[in-house]
Amino acid sequence: MQQPTLQAAFRKVKITPEETAPLQGYDPSVHIASPEKDILDDLYARVLVVDDGETRQVIVSMDCCLTNEEPFEAVYMEAGKWVNRRLHQTFPAGTRARWADAAGVEEASVSVHATHTHSAPEHFGEKYTIRIDEAILDAISGLQPVRIRAASGAFDVSVNRRPQLQHNDSLEIDRTWQVVVFETYDGRALGAIVNGAVHPTLLMNPFNRVSSEFVGLAMSEFEREKGEGFVSLFIQGFSADAGPIHHYRTEKYDTYPWVKELGHKLYESITQLTENLQFLAEAPLKSTEKIIGLPTKDGYIKPSVDVRLHGVRIGDLLLCSVSAEVFNGYIGYIKAHSPAACTMFAGIANGCCGYLPTPEAFGDGLEGYEMIVTPYKVEACELFIQSAIELVESLA
């Protein structure tokens, strides 16, 4: 048997708000949750640390909407008028760097992901982020040799949501979901990464309630089924134009029962997928990061916006992350260039800098919310594609 070299550990901490909290998903000035009456289910931060004796990588997945450490100015033209919506920082400035310090690594070795639930606080202060520091340190102390297995399949959970932010079968998206399980060499499952693209925006009527949404509920059910100590990170995919199936945003009833129903359906799909897990190579372990300035529309507050691209490779698993809210169609441009057997894509990671439509969306004339609020112009598309391809190829 191959001598084990890759080590890993998972941890999970509760970050449910303990004080009155404006919620990020829609309008934080209007939708404010009270911890006494508006908590539907708990929010968590989940941590994976991997180490091969020379290199260490950290992946953090949080039940939150965004991952920015500084405000983002979402300036756009609507009905002939300029609108300025400021997206406040999700974490205090320097949070990712502090998590890197806790792990004893460079900041580029830490990847931070939002599940993108629209029913979580606008801001998580140090009271909550320090819990992730402690989880990282505890994970490092619990590292143990692992092997990894993966499976992928199409889930009937998401659908294209353009141009009206509602179910639209006439436009396609990639419905591929992937599960990677980390287990000890005697076959005990320690944790997993689940990756797919869908907006967790089912919860309505009212909006001022806290929930990990159906993606978070699916992770919690998967963890309960696997037993104590098992932790499953959800990594939100390129989901800018991917919404939950059959959701039209015209519902007038409390949709939380539907949230729980779809969460259970997602959990069942994940467990079925795990019946087909195949072993992946466990080396190499490395990461890379680059920042590109993408050109913006005429009239935007600055000529370009810096977008962070991050890649981490764990053996034959490659995770390509982007700080923008990326249209699903970009998967088709990038995936074929990946050197790994299992490639995951993540948006709204390590920052937040607006919607990034595909060239097709710029040209199809459908417009819609995402096209109105994007800060970018069509020339940004090719630059992003080439940069993302270079990123994944550099991890060969």
N, C-alpha and C positions, 0 to 999 in steps of 0.2 A: 504493500500500500504506500502511496505517496506520503512523504513526511509532511505533516501539517505545518504550514507557516502563517496562514492568515488567522488572526484572532479578531473577535468581535464581542460586543456587549451592547445590550439595549436597556434603556431606562425610560420611565414615564412619570410625569409630575402633573398635578392638577393646577390649572391656571384659571379656574372659574372666578369671575369677578366677585370680590367681597365688599364692594362699595358701588354706589350708583355709577353707571357706566354708559356714556354715549356709544352707540353702535355704529360701526363703520359702513356696513353694506349699502346703505341708501343715503339718508340725511341724518348725520349725528346730532344736529341741532334739534331734531324733532323726535327721533327714535332713541329713547333713553331708558335703560333697563334698571330696575330696582332688584337688588339681590334678595330681598324678602319675598318678592312675588313673581319675578319674571325669569327665573332660571328653570328652563325645561329639562336640560341635561348638562352634565359637566363638560368643561373644556379641558384639553390636555396638551402638553408639549411632550413629544416623543423624540428620543435621542438614540442615534446609532453611532458608535465609535468602532472603527476598523483599524487594524494595526498589523503590519507584516514584519515588525522588528526594526525596520528602517524608516518607514513612512506611516503617518497616522492621518486619518481623515475623519471628519465629524459631519453627520447629517442631522439636522434638526427639523422636525415637522411640527407645526403648531396649528391648533384650531383657532385661526384668526383669518382676517380678510386679506391683509397686505403684509409686506415685510420691509417697509421703508424706514430708515433711520433719520430721514430729513423730509420736510414737507415736499409734495409734488404739486406744481401749479397746473391744474387741468383747465387750461384756457381754450375756449372754442367758440365758434360762431354759430348761433342758433337764431332762426327767424330774423336774420339781419342785424342781430345785436351780439356783442361780445359778452360771454359768460365766463366768470372765473370761479371755479370750485377748487378750493385748496384741500388736498388730501393730507391730513396731518400725519406726523410720524407715528408708526406703529410701535417702535421701540426707541428708547433713548439713544442718542448718538453714541457710537462706540460700542454698542452691544455685541455685534458680531466679533469685533476685535477682542472684547473681553472673554467671549466664549472660546476664541482661539487661544488666548492666554491660559485659560483654565486647562485646555487640552495640551498646552505646550507646543503649539504649531503656529504657522503663519496664517493670517486671515484667509488667504486663498484656499486653505485646506478645510474650511468650514463652509457648508452650504445650508442656507436657511430657507425654509419652504412654508408657505401658507396653504392650509387646506382650502382656503378661499370661502369658508362659510361667511355668509353675509349677516350672520346673527352673533357676532362677537364684538368685544370692545374695540373702539377706535384706537385706543392706546393701552399698552401694557408697560407700566412703570417698573422701576428696578425691583420693587417688591416681588414681582413675578419673574422677571428675567434672571434674577439671581438664583432662582430655583433651578434654572437650566444649567447655570454654572455648576451647582452642586450635583446635578444629575450627570453631567459630563465627567466630573471628578470620580463619582461613584462608578460610572461605567468603566473608566480606565482601570480602576482597582479590580474590576470583575472580568477583564478580558480573558477569553479562553479560545482555544483552537476551534475553527469552524470550517465547514464546507457549505457550498451554496447550491441551491437548486431553483430552477425557474420554469414558469409556464406562461403562455399567453393565449388569449382568445377574444372573441368579439362578444361584448355585453350589450344587452338591449336596455341600456340605462340612459343614454344621452342621444341627442338629436341636434341638428343645426338649428339655431335660434334666430338667425337673421331673416328679414330686416326688422321685425317687430318685437324682438326679445321673447319670442314664443315658438313653440314647436312648428318646424317647417320641413316636411319630407322632401321638398323639391331641391334642396341643397344638401350635399353630402358632407359627412365628417368621418374621420377615422375612429371607429368604435373599439379599437384594440385596447384591451386591458392586460396588464402584466403583473405577475406575483413572483417575488423572489424570496425564498425562505432560507434563513441562516440556521444551521443545525450543528450540534456537536458531532464528533466522529462516531459516537454510539447511537446517533439518530434522533436525539432529543431536540425539538424545535425551540429556538431561543427567541426568534422574532422574524419579522417580514417587512418588505417594502411592497406596497400596492400602488400602481400607477395607472391613471386613466384620465380622460378629459371630460369634465362636466361641471357646469356652474351649480354650486350648492345654494340655490335660490328658491327652494320650495316653500319655506316658511313664510306664511302671510296671515294677516287678519287675527291679531295685530302684528306689526313688525318689531315692536319694542321688547322682544324676548330673546334670551340667550340660548343658543343651541349649537352643537357641533354639526348640525344638519345631518342629512342621510349618510354622507361619507364618513363622518365621525362616528355615527351610531353603528355603521357597518364595521369599522375598525374595532370598536369596543366589543361587539358581538363575536367577531373573529378571535379576539383576545380571550374572551370568556370560554369559548369553545376549546381553545388550545390549552388553557390552564394557567395557573398562577405563574407570573414572571414573563410570560410571552407578551411581546409588544409589537404592534404593527403600525408602521408609519404610512400614512397616505401622502403620496406626492402628486399634487395637482398638475395635470398635463397642459398642453397647448389648448386652452379651453375658452378663448375669447369669444368664439362664436358657437360654443357647444353648451346647450342647456339641458335640463332634465326632460326626459321623454314625457309627452302628453301635457306639459305645463304651458298654459296660455296666459297666465298672469291676469285672468279675468275672474278667477275664483273669488267668491264672496264669503266663504266659510273658513273656519280655522283649519289650516292645512297641516297642522302638526301630526295628526294621525297618518296622513299621507307621507310625511317625512319619515316616520317610523316604518311604514310599509315599504318604501323604496329602500331604506337602509337595510331592512331584512332581506329584500330581494338582492341587493348588491352583495351582502354577506353570503347568501346562498350561491351566487355566481362565483365568488372567490373560492369558497370551499370546494365547489365542483372542479374549478381550475387546478386546485392543488393536487387533485388525483393524477395529474399528468406532469408533475414536476420532473425536470431532467437536470442532471448535474452540469454545472458550469465550471470552467477553470477558475482558480482562486487568485491567480497572479496575471498581470502586474497590478500594483496599487499605486495610483498617482492621480494628480489633479492639475488643472490649468485654468487660468482666468484671463479675460481680456475685456477692455472697455472700448466701445466704438461710439463715435458721435454720429447719430442718424439725423439727416436733414429734416427740418420741420416745415409745416405749411407757412405760406406767406401770412404775416400778421401775428404769428405766435410770438411769445415774449423773448425768444432767443432763436438763433438760426439752426441750432442742433440740440439734441438731447443725448446725454451719455447713457448708453445701455450696457449693462454688465452681462457678459456671457461667462458661464462657468461650466466646467466639465470635470467629472470624477469617474475614474475607471477602477472598478473592483473586479479584477479578473476579467471574465467575459461579460460583465455587466457595465454598461456605460450610461451615466446620467448627464444629460445635456440640459442646463438650466439657463433661463433668461429672465432679466429683471422686468421685462415688459409683459403685458397681457397679450399673448401671442395667438394669432389665428391658427386654427387647427391644420389648415392646408400646408403649413410650412413643414410638417412632418415628412411629406412626400418629397420635398426638396433636399432634406438633410439625411434622412435615415439610411439611404443607400451608400452613403459615404462613411458610415460608422464602421470601425474595425472590430466591434464587439458583436457577439451573437445575440445579446439582449440589450436593446437600446431604449432608454426611457427619456421622455421629454417633459420638462417642467417650466411653467410660466410663473410670473409673479414671485420669483425667487431672488433672494439677496438684493431686494430693492423693489421699487415700483415706479415705472415711468410711462404709463399710458398704454393704450391699445396699439398693437402693431398688425394692421391688416395685410393680407397677401396681395400680390399684383392682381390676381383675379378679382378680389373684392374691390380694389380701386377701379377696375374696369367694367364691372357688371351693371352699374347704374342703379343698384338696389338701395344704396345709401343705408339708412338705419342708424341707430344710436352709436354703434361702435365707430362708424365712418364719420359721424359728426364730431365726436369728442377726441378722436385720435389726433395727437400733435404732429404726426408724420405726413410727409408727402410720398408719392409713389416711388421717387428715386431712392427712398430708404430701403425698399424691398430687396433690391439686388445686392446692396452693400451688406445687409443683414444675412442674406443667404450665403454669400461668399465667406463672410466672417464665421458663420456657424459651421460651415463645411470645414474650414481651416481648423476650427477648434476641435471638432471630433476627430479629424484626421491626425491632429497632433498627439492624440492619445493612443495611436497605433503602437 
